[in-house]
Amino acid sequence: MQQDSQLLDFIFMLLKNELANASLVIVKGDANYRQLLGDVYDALHLRHWDFTTNIADIVCYLPLPMVALRTLKSEIAVDLKPEVIEEVAKSDSSWLTNGQWGVVQLVA
């Protein structure tokens, strides 16, 4: 276990050093978006953020600005306004999963 922890610390240090030279992180795709938000399976179920949760509060661990580009293909989304959720849900009941809708989200 100690070696695993040391390896992760080393990987995080390398990543932090690499990102220090960047001015923007671009995250593309459904799977990468879910990882960005930290959605993980626990012993009982997949944990989701509330759709209205501010994305900046979730990705505050990133040391630089980030833009997320994503086609909605799973029931995971954040930083959406309640009125937008209501309007889209009225026009398309499977909007979260059918791949016909997407988001571009910037955290500066």
Buried (B, 14 or more C-beta within 10 A) or exposed (E): EEEEEEEEEEEEEEEEEEEEEEEEBEBEBBEBBBEBBEBEEEEEEEEBBEBEBEBBEBBEEBEEBBBBBBBBBBEBBBBBEEEEBEEBEEEEEEBBBEEEBEBEBEBE
